[in-house]
Amino acid sequence: MYWSVKKVIPLQDYKLELTFENAKVKVFDMKPHLENGIFNELKNVPLFNTVSVAFDSVVWQNEADFDPKYLYKNSYEL
């Protein structure tokens, strides 16, 4: 089972504040992923800030996205 992302807020230093359907609020650090493929484009802060919720996860205008299970497992609670 996985928890859907219900809300995302881009934060400073390439982090995302994520609210999941179980009401947990967690932070996901994007920095380790910014050297990989399409995520490299997200070094552009205005593009990074286009993040939104779609299909139970997050997506950017350049069509980069993450699996919600990965986000939940690899983020930390506030």
C-alpha atoms as one frame of an Amber mdcrd trajectory, in Angstrom:
protein
   0.000   0.000   0.000   1.111   3.554  -0.594  -0.100   6.972   0.515  -1.121
   9.488  -2.146   0.317  12.989  -2.121  -2.472  15.486  -1.474  -0.483  18.729
  -1.295   3.005  19.899  -2.255   4.827  23.113  -1.423   8.260  23.863  -2.914
  10.718  24.981  -0.240  14.138  26.601  -0.246  17.198  24.508  -1.068  15.340
  22.132  -3.431  13.078  20.566  -0.838   9.399  19.701  -1.043   6.880  19.799
   1.774   4.473  16.935   1.115   1.124  16.261   2.730   0.009  12.660   2.300
  -3.504  11.209   2.444  -2.791   9.822   5.928  -2.356  13.479   7.058   1.413
  13.136   7.604   3.468  16.126   6.527   6.964  15.226   5.387   9.914  16.864
   3.643  11.615  15.371   0.599  15.097  16.576  -0.373  15.494  16.791  -4.153
  19.190  17.716  -4.130  20.497  14.122  -4.500  18.339  13.684  -7.623  19.244
  16.884  -9.472  22.128  15.251 -11.365  19.943  12.499 -12.838  18.304  12.774
 -16.251  15.279  15.039 -16.495  15.645  16.090 -12.852  18.765  18.068 -13.849
  16.433  20.650 -15.417  14.947  21.297 -11.957  18.102  23.142 -10.905  16.289
  26.046 -12.549  14.422  27.393  -9.506  11.430  28.826 -11.414  10.945  25.406
 -13.052  11.421  23.626  -9.712   8.687  25.824  -8.258   6.168  24.606 -10.879
   5.704  21.379  -8.898   2.092  20.284  -8.442   0.070  17.247  -7.416  -1.031
  14.898 -10.185  -1.983  11.218 -10.251  -1.325  10.681  -6.502   2.193  12.119
  -6.706   4.111  15.232  -7.782   4.927  16.438 -11.276   6.735  19.416 -12.796
   6.082  21.301 -16.027   8.947  19.417 -17.692   6.997  16.175 -16.950   9.440
  14.924 -14.304   7.669  12.987 -11.563   8.227  10.586  -8.677   6.610   7.402
  -7.464   4.546   8.254  -4.348   5.939   5.222  -2.496   9.463   6.528  -3.031
   8.508   9.997  -1.826   6.905   8.639   1.333   9.739   6.255   2.165  12.518
   8.752   1.468  11.148  11.832   3.187  11.242  12.849   6.828   8.497  14.086
   9.109   8.377  17.671  10.270
